[in-house]
Amino acid sequence: MQLKRLGHIAICVRDIPKAVEFYQSLGMELAWQDTDWAYLKAGADGLALLSPEYKQAANHFGFVFSDRSELDLHHAHLDKLGVAAGKIHDHRDGTASFYSKDLDGNTFEYLYEPQSK
């Protein structure tokens, strides 16, 4: 089992609309925006912007999969390794993910991101 792509990072920002505008001015494309988070793309790579009100996650990096079954396989693999992993959640934007931590307490996410048509 091999990871295929490190697909996004997530950072905390004070003001979602202002941060979106700033990153769009740098050439990123807005993929999703809500009141408490936004997701921008630069090619295949993403930047998640999290507001102070967003409680699902904090700063992290994410591995991206285009096949949902890969997400489930990696969740089971971490379990076999004895690495604690959160429950897989289906998100409002059509993605699904779960979070875990590395040996130093850094948070990472495994994210299923459907291919756009």
N, CA, C and O atoms as CSV, one atom per row, in Angstrom:
chain,resi,resn,atom,element,x,y,z
A,1,MET,N,N,0.859,-1.182,0.000
A,1,MET,CA,C,0.000,0.000,0.000
A,1,MET,C,C,0.898,1.235,0.000
A,1,MET,O,O,1.763,1.393,0.861
A,2,GLN,N,N,0.676,2.098,-0.973
A,2,GLN,CA,C,1.527,3.271,-1.127
A,2,GLN,C,C,0.682,4.526,-1.286
A,2,GLN,O,O,-0.313,4.532,-2.012
A,3,LEU,N,N,1.088,5.583,-0.602
A,3,LEU,CA,C,0.407,6.868,-0.776
A,3,LEU,C,C,0.764,7.430,-2.138
A,3,LEU,O,O,1.890,7.268,-2.608
A,4,LYS,N,N,-0.191,8.090,-2.772
A,4,LYS,CA,C,0.025,8.594,-4.119
A,4,LYS,C,C,0.264,10.098,-4.179
A,4,LYS,O,O,0.930,10.585,-5.093
A,5,ARG,N,N,-0.277,10.841,-3.206
A,5,ARG,CA,C,-0.178,12.289,-3.328
A,5,ARG,C,C,-0.395,12.981,-1.996
A,5,ARG,O,O,-1.315,12.644,-1.250
A,6,LEU,N,N,0.456,13.947,-1.706
A,6,LEU,CA,C,0.230,14.869,-0.600
A,6,LEU,C,C,-0.544,16.012,-1.220
A,6,LEU,O,O,0.025,16.805,-1.971
A,7,GLY,N,N,-1.847,16.115,-0.918
A,7,GLY,CA,C,-2.722,16.958,-1.710
A,7,GLY,C,C,-3.091,18.314,-1.170
A,7,GLY,O,O,-3.463,19.197,-1.943
A,8,HIS,N,N,-3.001,18.517,0.156
A,8,HIS,CA,C,-3.382,19.839,0.663
A,8,HIS,C,C,-2.770,20.107,2.029
A,8,HIS,O,O,-2.328,19.203,2.737
A,9,ILE,N,N,-2.765,21.383,2.362
A,9,ILE,CA,C,-2.465,21.800,3.727
A,9,ILE,C,C,-3.650,22.624,4.198
A,9,ILE,O,O,-4.388,23.189,3.390
A,10,ALA,N,N,-3.827,22.688,5.500
A,10,ALA,CA,C,-4.908,23.483,6.087
A,10,ALA,C,C,-4.303,24.430,7.106
A,10,ALA,O,O,-3.480,24.046,7.937
A,11,ILE,N,N,-4.733,25.673,7.016
A,11,ILE,CA,C,-4.246,26.691,7.941
A,11,ILE,C,C,-5.423,27.445,8.548
A,11,ILE,O,O,-6.499,27.524,7.954
A,12,CYS,N,N,-5.210,27.987,9.721
A,12,CYS,CA,C,-6.239,28.786,10.385
A,12,CYS,C,C,-6.085,30.250,9.963
A,12,CYS,O,O,-4.978,30.785,9.911
A,13,VAL,N,N,-7.218,30.878,9.666
A,13,VAL,CA,C,-7.238,32.287,9.279
A,13,VAL,C,C,-8.312,33.008,10.086
A,13,VAL,O,O,-9.252,32.381,10.574
A,14,ARG,N,N,-8.174,34.314,10.225
A,14,ARG,CA,C,-9.143,35.082,11.012
A,14,ARG,C,C,-10.413,35.407,10.243
A,14,ARG,O,O,-11.491,35.474,10.833
A,15,ASP,N,N,-10.302,35.610,8.925
A,15,ASP,CA,C,-11.428,36.095,8.122
A,15,ASP,C,C,-11.460,35.309,6.809
A,15,ASP,O,O,-10.624,35.525,5.932
A,16,ILE,N,N,-12.421,34.402,6.679
A,16,ILE,CA,C,-12.501,33.545,5.492
A,16,ILE,C,C,-12.623,34.363,4.202
A,16,ILE,O,O,-11.814,34.160,3.296
A,17,PRO,N,N,-13.600,35.285,4.071
A,17,PRO,CA,C,-13.715,36.013,2.799
A,17,PRO,C,C,-12.451,36.785,2.417
A,17,PRO,O,O,-12.058,36.782,1.250
A,18,LYS,N,N,-11.816,37.441,3.379
A,18,LYS,CA,C,-10.589,38.192,3.068
A,18,LYS,C,C,-9.457,37.250,2.670
A,18,LYS,O,O,-8.700,37.542,1.744
A,19,ALA,N,N,-9.339,36.119,3.367
A,19,ALA,CA,C,-8.287,35.158,3.036
A,19,ALA,C,C,-8.526,34.553,1.655
A,19,ALA,O,O,-7.583,34.374,0.884
A,20,VAL,N,N,-9.784,34.236,1.338
A,20,VAL,CA,C,-10.112,33.709,0.008
A,20,VAL,C,C,-9.711,34.721,-1.063
A,20,VAL,O,O,-9.071,34.372,-2.055
A,21,GLU,N,N,-10.092,35.965,-0.848
A,21,GLU,CA,C,-9.749,37.022,-1.817
A,21,GLU,C,C,-8.236,37.127,-1.996
A,21,GLU,O,O,-7.753,37.259,-3.121
A,22,PHE,N,N,-7.493,37.068,-0.903
A,22,PHE,CA,C,-6.036,37.154,-0.970
A,22,PHE,C,C,-5.457,36.001,-1.786
A,22,PHE,O,O,-4.661,36.226,-2.697
A,23,TYR,N,N,-5.849,34.775,-1.469
A,23,TYR,CA,C,-5.282,33.629,-2.179
A,23,TYR,C,C,-5.745,33.563,-3.631
A,23,TYR,O,O,-5.017,33.060,-4.486
A,24,GLN,N,N,-6.947,34.065,-3.922
A,24,GLN,CA,C,-7.372,34.159,-5.320
A,24,GLN,C,C,-6.498,35.168,-6.067
A,24,GLN,O,O,-6.192,34.981,-7.244
A,25,SER,N,N,-6.099,36.235,-5.378
A,25,SER,CA,C,-5.243,37.234,-6.027
A,25,SER,C,C,-3.856,36.666,-6.333
A,25,SER,O,O,-3.129,37.207,-7.167
A,26,LEU,N,N,-3.493,35.573,-5.655
A,26,LEU,CA,C,-2.222,34.900,-5.936
A,26,LEU,C,C,-2.354,33.865,-7.052
A,26,LEU,O,O,-1.365,33.261,-7.468
A,27,GLY,N,N,-3.592,33.661,-7.537
A,27,GLY,CA,C,-3.807,32.757,-8.652
A,27,GLY,C,C,-4.497,31.450,-8.304
A,27,GLY,O,O,-4.644,30.586,-9.168
A,28,MET,N,N,-4.923,31.285,-7.060
A,28,MET,CA,C,-5.626,30.056,-6.684
A,28,MET,C,C,-7.092,30.155,-7.090
A,28,MET,O,O,-7.653,31.248,-7.167
A,29,GLU,N,N,-7.709,28.998,-7.350
A,29,GLU,CA,C,-9.125,28.944,-7.712
A,29,GLU,C,C,-9.944,28.456,-6.532
A,29,GLU,O,O,-9.562,27.505,-5.850
A,30,LEU,N,N,-11.075,29.113,-6.294
A,30,LEU,CA,C,-11.966,28.718,-5.215
A,30,LEU,C,C,-12.744,27.469,-5.618
A,30,LEU,O,O,-13.423,27.459,-6.645
A,31,ALA,N,N,-12.644,26.409,-4.802
A,31,ALA,CA,C,-13.381,25.178,-5.062
A,31,ALA,C,C,-14.622,25.084,-4.181
A,31,ALA,O,O,-15.629,24.515,-4.601
A,32,TRP,N,N,-14.569,25.631,-2.967
A,32,TRP,CA,C,-15.683,25.531,-2.020
A,32,TRP,C,C,-15.519,26.610,-0.962
A,32,TRP,O,O,-14.412,26.861,-0.485
A,33,GLN,N,N,-16.612,27.237,-0.604
A,33,GLN,CA,C,-16.558,28.217,0.487
A,33,GLN,C,C,-17.830,28.131,1.302
A,33,GLN,O,O,-18.930,28.031,0.758
A,34,ASP,N,N,-17.670,28.173,2.598
A,34,ASP,CA,C,-18.774,28.227,3.542
A,34,ASP,C,C,-18.408,29.295,4.568
A,34,ASP,O,O,-17.376,29.953,4.431
A,35,THR,N,N,-19.220,29.472,5.570
A,35,THR,CA,C,-18.951,30.525,6.548
A,35,THR,C,C,-17.750,30.226,7.436
A,35,THR,O,O,-17.086,31.147,7.911
A,36,ASP,N,N,-17.465,28.934,7.665
A,36,ASP,CA,C,-16.390,28.585,8.596
A,36,ASP,C,C,-15.160,27.952,7.949
A,36,ASP,O,O,-14.169,27.705,8.637
A,37,TRP,N,N,-15.199,27.684,6.641
A,37,TRP,CA,C,-14.015,27.175,5.951
A,37,TRP,C,C,-14.146,27.357,4.448
A,37,TRP,O,O,-15.238,27.548,3.913
A,38,ALA,N,N,-12.993,27.293,3.783
A,38,ALA,CA,C,-12.949,27.394,2.326
A,38,ALA,C,C,-11.836,26.491,1.819
A,38,ALA,O,O,-10.903,26.149,2.546
A,39,TYR,N,N,-11.960,26.117,0.554
A,39,TYR,CA,C,-10.955,25.255,-0.069
A,39,TYR,C,C,-10.603,25.834,-1.424
A,39,TYR,O,O,-11.471,26.035,-2.274
A,40,LEU,N,N,-9.319,26.100,-1.618
A,40,LEU,CA,C,-8.823,26.646,-2.872
A,40,LEU,C,C,-7.877,25.654,-3.510
A,40,LEU,O,O,-7.267,24.828,-2.830
A,41,LYS,N,N,-7.760,25.744,-4.843
A,41,LYS,CA,C,-6.906,24.817,-5.582
A,41,LYS,C,C,-5.871,25.591,-6.391
A,41,LYS,O,O,-6.129,26.679,-6.906
A,42,ALA,N,N,-4.693,24.986,-6.480
A,42,ALA,CA,C,-3.633,25.427,-7.376
A,42,ALA,C,C,-3.267,24.182,-8.171
A,42,ALA,O,O,-2.431,23.386,-7.743
A,43,GLY,N,N,-3.890,24.020,-9.316
A,43,GLY,CA,C,-3.731,22.775,-10.055
A,43,GLY,C,C,-4.397,21.655,-9.278
A,43,GLY,O,O,-5.572,21.752,-8.926
A,44,ALA,N,N,-3.650,20.590,-9.010
A,44,ALA,CA,C,-4.188,19.451,-8.264
A,44,ALA,C,C,-4.028,19.621,-6.754
A,44,ALA,O,O,-4.543,18.808,-5.987
A,45,ASP,N,N,-3.324,20.660,-6.320
A,45,ASP,CA,C,-3.041,20.847,-4.893
A,45,ASP,C,C,-4.020,21.817,-4.254
A,45,ASP,O,O,-4.535,22.721,-4.913
A,46,GLY,N,N,-4.275,21.623,-2.961
A,46,GLY,CA,C,-5.276,22.422,-2.279
A,46,GLY,C,C,-4.771,23.132,-1.036
A,46,GLY,O,O,-3.771,22.753,-0.427
A,47,LEU,N,N,-5.500,24.167,-0.691
A,47,LEU,CA,C,-5.270,24.927,0.530
A,47,LEU,C,C,-6.620,25.094,1.216
A,47,LEU,O,O,-7.531,25.715,0.669
A,48,ALA,N,N,-6.740,24.540,2.407
A,48,ALA,CA,C,-7.959,24.696,3.193
A,48,ALA,C,C,-7.752,25.850,4.165
A,48,ALA,O,O,-6.729,25.934,4.844
A,49,LEU,N,N,-8.741,26.736,4.220
A,49,LEU,CA,C,-8.716,27.864,5.138
A,49,LEU,C,C,-9.757,27.602,6.218
A,49,LEU,O,O,-10.937,27.428,5.914
A,50,LEU,N,N,-9.331,27.572,7.469
A,50,LEU,CA,C,-10.204,27.249,8.592
A,50,LEU,C,C,-10.391,28.469,9.472
A,50,LEU,O,O,-9.413,29.099,9.874
A,51,SER,N,N,-11.631,28.810,9.776
A,51,SER,CA,C,-11.910,29.963,10.626
A,51,SER,C,C,-11.739,29.578,12.097
A,51,SER,O,O,-11.675,28.390,12.413
A,52,PRO,N,N,-11.665,30.547,12.990
A,52,PRO,CA,C,-11.597,30.231,14.421
A,52,PRO,C,C,-12.812,29.432,14.901
A,52,PRO,O,O,-12.713,28.704,15.889
A,53,GLU,N,N,-13.952,29.556,14.222
A,53,GLU,CA,C,-15.165,28.834,14.612
A,53,GLU,C,C,-15.164,27.376,14.143
A,53,GLU,O,O,-15.977,26.578,14.611
A,54,TYR,N,N,-14.264,27.024,13.227
A,54,TYR,CA,C,-14.226,25.669,12.683
A,54,TYR,C,C,-13.637,24.731,13.736
A,54,TYR,O,O,-12.486,24.901,14.138
A,55,LYS,N,N,-14.405,23.754,14.182
A,55,LYS,CA,C,-13.975,22.885,15.286
A,55,LYS,C,C,-13.606,21.471,14.848
A,55,LYS,O,O,-13.163,20.681,15.681
A,56,GLN,N,N,-13.773,21.122,13.566
A,56,GLN,CA,C,-13.507,19.759,13.117
A,56,GLN,C,C,-12.022,19.444,13.033
A,56,GLN,O,O,-11.626,18.288,13.188
A,57,ALA,N,N,-11.194,20.456,12.790
A,57,ALA,CA,C,-9.757,20.234,12.632
A,57,ALA,C,C,-9.020,21.546,12.832
A,57,ALA,O,O,-9.619,22.622,12.833
A,58,ALA,N,N,-7.713,21.437,13.000
A,58,ALA,CA,C,-6.838,22.606,13.083
A,58,ALA,C,C,-5.804,22.470,11.967
A,58,ALA,O,O,-6.026,21.735,11.005
A,59,ASN,N,N,-4.684,23.166,12.089
A,59,ASN,CA,C,-3.637,23.065,11.076
A,59,ASN,C,C,-3.290,21.599,10.850
A,59,ASN,O,O,-3.128,20.834,11.801
A,60,HIS,N,N,-3.176,21.216,9.568
A,60,HIS,CA,C,-2.819,19.845,9.229
A,60,HIS,C,C,-2.399,19.770,7.767
A,60,HIS,O,O,-2.517,20.744,7.024
A,61,PHE,N,N,-1.912,18.614,7.372
A,61,PHE,CA,C,-1.650,18.338,5.962
A,61,PHE,C,C,-2.448,17.110,5.580
A,61,PHE,O,O,-2.793,16.293,6.434
A,62,GLY,N,N,-2.740,16.981,4.299
A,62,GLY,CA,C,-3.627,15.898,3.885
A,62,GLY,C,C,-3.135,15.139,2.672
A,62,GLY,O,O,-2.592,15.709,1.726
A,63,PHE,N,N,-3.345,13.827,2.731
A,63,PHE,CA,C,-3.098,12.943,1.604
A,63,PHE,C,C,-4.423,12.760,0.878
A,63,PHE,O,O,-5.453,12.548,1.518
A,64,VAL,N,N,-4.412,12.838,-0.433
A,64,VAL,CA,C,-5.649,12.829,-1.214
A,64,VAL,C,C,-5.760,11.558,-2.051
A,64,VAL,O,O,-4.785,11.083,-2.632
A,65,PHE,N,N,-6.986,11.020,-2.095
A,65,PHE,CA,C,-7.302,9.840,-2.893
A,65,PHE,C,C,-8.475,10.171,-3.802
A,65,PHE,O,O,-9.376,10.915,-3.414
A,66,SER,N,N,-8.465,9.620,-5.011
A,66,SER,CA,C,-9.589,9.839,-5.925
A,66,SER,C,C,-10.524,8.631,-5.936
A,66,SER,O,O,-11.549,8.648,-6.617
A,67,ASP,N,N,-10.181,7.596,-5.196
A,67,ASP,CA,C,-11.002,6.390,-5.098
A,67,ASP,C,C,-11.392,6.186,-3.637
A,67,ASP,O,O,-10.520,6.041,-2.780
A,68,ARG,N,N,-12.675,6.173,-3.348
A,68,ARG,CA,C,-13.154,6.060,-1.968
A,68,ARG,C,C,-12.641,4.792,-1.282
A,68,ARG,O,O,-12.358,4.813,-0.084
A,69,SER,N,N,-12.518,3.683,-2.032
A,69,SER,CA,C,-12.059,2.433,-1.426
A,69,SER,C,C,-10.637,2.562,-0.873
A,69,SER,O,O,-10.286,1.896,0.101
A,70,GLU,N,N,-9.820,3.420,-1.494
A,70,GLU,CA,C,-8.455,3.663,-0.987
A,70,GLU,C,C,-8.495,4.259,0.419
A,70,GLU,O,O,-7.673,3.914,1.269
A,71,LEU,N,N,-9.444,5.147,0.657
A,71,LEU,CA,C,-9.588,5.757,1.978
A,71,LEU,C,C,-9.870,4.673,3.020
A,71,LEU,O,O,-9.253,4.651,4.085
A,72,ASP,N,N,-10.793,3.789,2.709
A,72,ASP,CA,C,-11.139,2.702,3.625
A,72,ASP,C,C,-9.958,1.764,3.853
A,72,ASP,O,O,-9.723,1.328,4.980
A,73,LEU,N,N,-9.211,1.449,2.791
A,73,LEU,CA,C,-8.047,0.567,2.917
A,73,LEU,C,C,-6.972,1.180,3.815
A,73,LEU,O,O,-6.380,0.490,4.645
A,74,HIS,N,N,-6.729,2.468,3.644
A,74,HIS,CA,C,-5.706,3.126,4.463
A,74,HIS,C,C,-6.158,3.238,5.920
A,74,HIS,O,O,-5.332,3.151,6.829
A,75,HIS,N,N,-7.435,3.426,6.147
A,75,HIS,CA,C,-7.957,3.460,7.519
A,75,HIS,C,C,-7.704,2.107,8.185
A,75,HIS,O,O,-7.237,2.051,9.323
A,76,ALA,N,N,-8.009,1.030,7.485
A,76,ALA,CA,C,-7.785,-0.319,8.014
A,76,ALA,C,C,-6.294,-0.590,8.223
A,76,ALA,O,O,-5.910,-1.248,9.190
A,77,HIS,N,N,-5.463,-0.088,7.325
A,77,HIS,CA,C,-4.016,-0.272,7.433
A,77,HIS,C,C,-3.478,0.410,8.704
A,77,HIS,O,O,-2.680,-0.178,9.432
A,78,LEU,N,N,-3.911,1.631,8.962
A,78,LEU,CA,C,-3.468,2.315,10.186
A,78,LEU,C,C,-3.904,1.539,11.420
A,78,LEU,O,O,-3.158,1.435,12.394
A,79,ASP,N,N,-5.110,0.999,11.374
A,79,ASP,CA,C,-5.609,0.200,12.489
A,79,ASP,C,C,-4.704,-1.019,12.718
A,79,ASP,O,O,-4.376,-1.337,13.861
A,80,LYS,N,N,-4.303,-1.696,11.649
A,80,LYS,CA,C,-3.392,-2.843,11.753
A,80,LYS,C,C,-2.057,-2.448,12.364
A,80,LYS,O,O,-1.457,-3.215,13.116
A,81,LEU,N,N,-1.595,-1.244,12.035
A,81,LEU,CA,C,-0.324,-0.757,12.571
A,81,LEU,C,C,-0.442,-0.292,14.014
A,81,LEU,O,O,0.569,-0.008,14.656
A,82,GLY,N,N,-1.660,-0.210,14.530
A,82,GLY,CA,C,-1.868,0.277,15.887
A,82,GLY,C,C,-1.845,1.790,15.993
A,82,GLY,O,O,-1.657,2.336,17.081
A,83,VAL,N,N,-2.035,2.473,14.869
A,83,VAL,CA,C,-2.055,3.935,14.840
A,83,VAL,C,C,-3.504,4.396,14.990
A,83,VAL,O,O,-4.365,4.025,14.193
A,84,ALA,N,N,-3.764,5.199,16.005
A,84,ALA,CA,C,-5.131,5.687,16.242
A,84,ALA,C,C,-5.577,6.556,15.076
A,84,ALA,O,O,-4.857,7.455,14.643
A,85,ALA,N,N,-6.758,6.281,14.583
A,85,ALA,CA,C,-7.334,7.062,13.481
A,85,ALA,C,C,-8.788,7.332,13.816
A,85,ALA,O,O,-9.494,6.461,14.325
A,86,GLY,N,N,-9.225,8.537,13.527
A,86,GLY,CA,C,-10.611,8.912,13.773
A,86,GLY,C,C,-11.553,8.210,12.816
A,86,GLY,O,O,-11.131,7.565,11.856
A,87,LYS,N,N,-12.813,8.348,13.094
A,87,LYS,CA,C,-13.868,7.774,12.261
A,87,LYS,C,C,-13.879,8.459,10.891
A,87,LYS,O,O,-13.581,9.649,10.787
A,88,ILE,N,N,-14.221,7.711,9.851
A,88,ILE,CA,C,-14.359,8.303,8.516
A,88,ILE,C,C,-15.652,9.107,8.487
A,88,ILE,O,O,-16.719,8.609,8.847
A,89,HIS,N,N,-15.537,10.367,8.050
A,89,HIS,CA,C,-16.698,11.263,7.969
A,89,HIS,C,C,-16.966,11.631,6.519
A,89,HIS,O,O,-16.041,11.929,5.764
A,90,ASP,N,N,-18.232,11.608,6.134
A,90,ASP,CA,C,-18.646,12.129,4.841
A,90,ASP,C,C,-18.951,13.600,5.023
A,90,ASP,O,O,-19.692,13.978,5.931
A,91,HIS,N,N,-18.383,14.434,4.163
A,91,HIS,CA,C,-18.498,15.885,4.305
A,91,HIS,C,C,-19.540,16.483,3.362
A,91,HIS,O,O,-19.939,15.863,2.375
A,92,ARG,N,N,-19.962,17.679,3.684
A,92,ARG,CA,C,-21.017,18.377,2.940
A,92,ARG,C,C,-20.625,18.718,1.503
A,92,ARG,O,O,-21.495,19.010,0.682
A,93,ASP,N,N,-19.333,18.684,1.190
A,93,ASP,CA,C,-18.905,19.013,-0.174
A,93,ASP,C,C,-18.689,17.778,-1.043
A,93,ASP,O,O,-18.176,17.894,-2.156
A,94,GLY,N,N,-19.076,16.585,-0.547
A,94,GLY,CA,C,-18.933,15.364,-1.320
A,94,GLY,C,C,-17.658,14.585,-1.049
A,94,GLY,O,O,-17.477,13.491,-1.584
A,95,THR,N,N,-16.779,15.127,-0.237
A,95,THR,CA,C,-15.556,14.421,0.124
A,95,THR,C,C,-15.807,13.555,1.360
A,95,THR,O,O,-16.880,13.615,1.960
A,96,ALA,N,N,-14.824,12.763,1.729
A,96,ALA,CA,C,-14.862,11.980,2.966
A,96,ALA,C,C,-13.431,11.927,3.499
A,96,ALA,O,O,-12.478,11.925,2.721
A,97,SER,N,N,-13.280,11.884,4.827
A,97,SER,CA,C,-11.928,11.870,5.371
A,97,SER,C,C,-11.899,11.363,6.802
A,97,SER,O,O,-12.928,11.164,7.448
A,98,PHE,N,N,-10.673,11.164,7.263
A,98,PHE,CA,C,-10.438,10.920,8.683
A,98,PHE,C,C,-9.081,11.514,9.049
A,98,PHE,O,O,-8.239,11.750,8.183
A,99,TYR,N,N,-8.884,11.748,10.337
A,99,TYR,CA,C,-7.663,12.363,10.848
A,99,TYR,C,C,-6.901,11.388,11.727
A,99,TYR,O,O,-7.474,10.480,12.328
A,100,SER,N,N,-5.592,11.601,11.784
A,100,SER,CA,C,-4.722,10.847,12.669
A,100,SER,C,C,-3.549,11.755,13.044
A,100,SER,O,O,-3.484,12.904,12.606
A,101,LYS,N,N,-2.631,11.241,13.848
A,101,LYS,CA,C,-1.446,12.004,14.246
A,101,LYS,C,C,-0.198,11.170,14.024
A,101,LYS,O,O,-0.216,9.946,14.162
A,102,ASP,N,N,0.895,11.857,13.676
A,102,ASP,CA,C,2.165,11.158,13.525
A,102,ASP,C,C,2.823,10.986,14.897
A,102,ASP,O,O,2.227,11.328,15.918
A,103,LEU,N,N,4.032,10.465,14.922
A,103,LEU,CA,C,4.721,10.180,16.186
A,103,LEU,C,C,5.009,11.424,17.016
A,103,LEU,O,O,5.206,11.329,18.227
A,104,ASP,N,N,5.034,12.599,16.369
A,104,ASP,CA,C,5.314,13.845,17.073
A,104,ASP,C,C,4.070,14.672,17.337
A,104,ASP,O,O,4.165,15.821,17.769
A,105,GLY,N,N,2.901,14.094,17.078
A,105,GLY,CA,C,1.650,14.785,17.361
A,105,GLY,C,C,1.156,15.693,16.255
A,105,GLY,O,O,0.195,16.434,16.460
A,106,ASN,N,N,1.788,15.661,15.076
A,106,ASN,CA,C,1.314,16.452,13.939
A,106,ASN,C,C,0.086,15.781,13.344
A,106,ASN,O,O,0.066,14.566,13.145
A,107,THR,N,N,-0.928,16.572,13.064
A,107,THR,CA,C,-2.172,16.025,12.525
A,107,THR,C,C,-2.085,15.885,11.010
A,107,THR,O,O,-1.626,16.790,10.313
A,108,PHE,N,N,-2.531,14.739,10.519
A,108,PHE,CA,C,-2.664,14.551,9.081
A,108,PHE,C,C,-4.050,14.005,8.790
A,108,PHE,O,O,-4.704,13.414,9.649
A,109,GLU,N,N,-4.474,14.220,7.559
A,109,GLU,CA,C,-5.794,13.804,7.108
A,109,GLU,C,C,-5.640,12.914,5.886
A,109,GLU,O,O,-4.783,13.158,5.036
A,110,TYR,N,N,-6.461,11.893,5.801
A,110,TYR,CA,C,-6.608,11.114,4.584
A,110,TYR,C,C,-7.945,11.540,4.006
A,110,TYR,O,O,-8.978,11.422,4.666
A,111,LEU,N,N,-7.930,12.039,2.771
A,111,LEU,CA,C,-9.112,12.663,2.177
A,111,LEU,C,C,-9.456,12.018,0.844
A,111,LEU,O,O,-8.617,11.924,-0.052
A,112,TYR,N,N,-10.706,11.575,0.727
A,112,TYR,CA,C,-11.240,11.147,-0.568
A,112,TYR,C,C,-11.822,12.379,-1.230
A,112,TYR,O,O,-12.702,13.042,-0.680
A,113,GLU,N,N,-11.319,12.677,-2.414
A,113,GLU,CA,C,-11.778,13.842,-3.176
A,113,GLU,C,C,-12.223,13.348,-4.546
A,113,GLU,O,O,-11.384,12.991,-5.373
A,114,PRO,N,N,-13.539,13.323,-4.800
A,114,PRO,CA,C,-14.009,12.811,-6.089
A,114,PRO,C,C,-13.401,13.582,-7.261
A,114,PRO,O,O,-13.187,14.791,-7.177
A,115,GLN,N,N,-13.131,12.878,-8.333
A,115,GLN,CA,C,-12.605,13.532,-9.534
A,115,GLN,C,C,-13.688,14.420,-10.121
A,115,GLN,O,O,-14.843,14.010,-10.241
A,116,SER,N,N,-13.312,15.635,-10.486
A,116,SER,CA,C,-14.299,16.519,-11.125
A,116,SER,C,C,-14.475,16.074,-12.571
A,116,SER,O,O,-13.549,15.570,-13.208
A,117,LYS,N,N,-15.682,16.273,-13.064
A,117,LYS,CA,C,-16.001,15.808,-14.417
A,117,LYS,C,C,-15.929,16.913,-15.420
A,117,LYS,O,O,-16.170,16.687,-16.606
